[in-house]
Amino acid sequence: QEPEQEAFVDLVTLQDHERVFRPVVSSLCLLDRIKQAALSDNRTLVKAVGHEFISFLYGLGMRRGESPVAEHPVLGLCLERMIAALHDHFSLTAFAGETGLSTAHLIRIFKHRFGLTPGQYFHVLRLEAAGRMLLDDERPLAEVAAAFGFTDQFHFSNSFRKHRGCSPSQFRLAHRCGSGAA
């Protein structure tokens, strides 16, 4: 092969690797967290990993054009808005107004479907996204906290510890996939 063709093949192979293997590695990390949660006595950790798994399944369904919230399509839109607003403010009242539902009714159907209120679920989504950021790069904790709307690093660390059962620093050290750590 010509050198230009080899470089193109290498680039395509690298792009395919990113497209195919990154989700696989993410899935394996999630499976590892599920296994750890199953062995844990920490109910918050078990619930959080359960929600992460639901979010993962929801993402798979969205890629296939299916919706796990078909009985209440507004819930799918609500989840999409929450995910889009991870770095911003999410107003449930404003969202409810857009959908024509009362805030109380939206909270009721959301809690019935997911077991958490929208505010609690949004908080878990932010903490999960922050956890992924902790694993993906070396940003200081204060930057991670600010990126997800926490008032300061202390508030973020306390919330993260309640959610995961360990501090953000401990989580970063213990859960890096591929580093040989558990």
N, C-alpha and C positions, 0 to 999 in steps of 0.2 A: 504494500500500500504506500501511497504518497504520504509524506509527512503531514500535509494539510488534512488528508483523510483520517490519519491516525489521531490527530488532535481533535477532529470533529467526533470520531468514535469515542474517544476518551470523554469529551464533554457530554455527549449523549448518555454514555454509561453513568457518569457522575449525576446527571439530572435524573435518570431513571432510578439510581440508587437513592437519591433524596426523596423522590416521589414514592418509591415502594418501601424502602427500609425505615425511613423515619417514623411512619405510622406503626410499623411492626415493633420498633424499639419502644415507642410510646405505649403500645399495647402491653408489651412485656413488663414495662415499669408499672403499669396499672395493675397487671396480674400480681406482681410482687407486692404492691401495696394492699391488694385484696387479701392475699395470703397473710400478710402481717396483721391486718385488721381482724381477720378471722381468729387469730391466735391472741388477740388483745382483749383485755378487760375494759378498755376505754370505749365507752358507748359512743362518745362524740366522734372518735376516730372511725369506728365502724359505720356510723351514720354518714360521715363525710365521704368515706371511700365509696359507700353505697351510692351517694349522690354523684360522685365523680363517674362511677360506672354507668349510672342512668344518663348522665350527660354524654358519655362516650357512645352509648347505644343510640341516643337521640341524634348525635352527629352521624352515625352510620345510616340511620334512617333518612336523614336529610340528604345524604349523598345518593341514596337510592330512590329518592322521591317519595318516601313513605313518611308518615307522621305518627309518632306515638301518642299524640294528643288530639287525634282526629275527633273524639267526642266533644272537645271544646277547642276549636281552631284558634280562638283568641289566646289560649295558653301557649301555643307554639309561637305566635307573634310576640307574646310577652317574654318568652325565653329568648327569642332572637333580639329583642330590644335590650334585655338585661345583658346579654353577651356583648352587644355593640356598645353598651354603656359602662363596661367594666372599668374604664379609665375616667369616666365622667360621673355625672349625677343621674340617677334613674328616679323619676317621679311616678310612683304608682297611681297617684291621684290623676295626674295629667294623662297617663296611659289609659286609665279606666274611662276618663272623659272622652277620649278619642274613640273608644270601642262602644260607647253607649251603655256600659255596665256601671253599676255603682261600685265604689271602691270596696265596700263591705262584701258585695257578691263576688267580685273578682278574687278577693282574699279567700273567701269560703271555697270557691271551686278550685283555686290553686292549692290550698292546703289539703283539700280532699284528694287531689290527684298526686301531689308530691310529698305530703306529710309535713311540710313546712310552710310558713307564710311566705309571700313573695320577698319581703324584707330579709327574712332569715336565709332564704334560698340565694338571694343576691349576695348576701354577705359570704355565704359558702362559696359561691362562684368566684368572688374576688379573692378569697383566701386560696382556692385551688389554683387560680391563675397566677397569683403571687408565688405559690409553691413551684409552679412550672418555671416561672422567671428565676427563682432562686437556683434551680437546677441548670437552666440554660446559659446563664452568664454570671459574672462575678460582681454585679452591681452591689454597691453598699446597701445595707438593709434600709437605711433612710430613703434612698431612691426608690426601692421596691415599694416601701410603704406609701410614699407620695404618689407613685404611679397608679396605685389602686385606691386612692381617696382616703387613706388613713390620716388622721390629724398629725400623728408623729410616729416615730419608730417605736416608742414605748407602747402606744395603743395597738399598733400592728403586732408587735411581739406578744403582747398579752392575748390578743384575739387568736393569733396563730397557735400559741401554746394550748389554748382551750380547745381549738379545733383539731389539732394534730397530736397533742400530747407531748410535744417537744418544742423547743425554741426554733426560730427560723435558722439560726446558725447550726444547731444540732441536726435539723432536717437536711440542710444543704450538705453537711458532711456525711450523713448516714445514707442518703438516698440517691447519690449520683450513680446513674446507670453506667456501666462500663468501667467504673473505677475500682471494681472489686469489693466495694462496700455493699452491705446489705440494703 
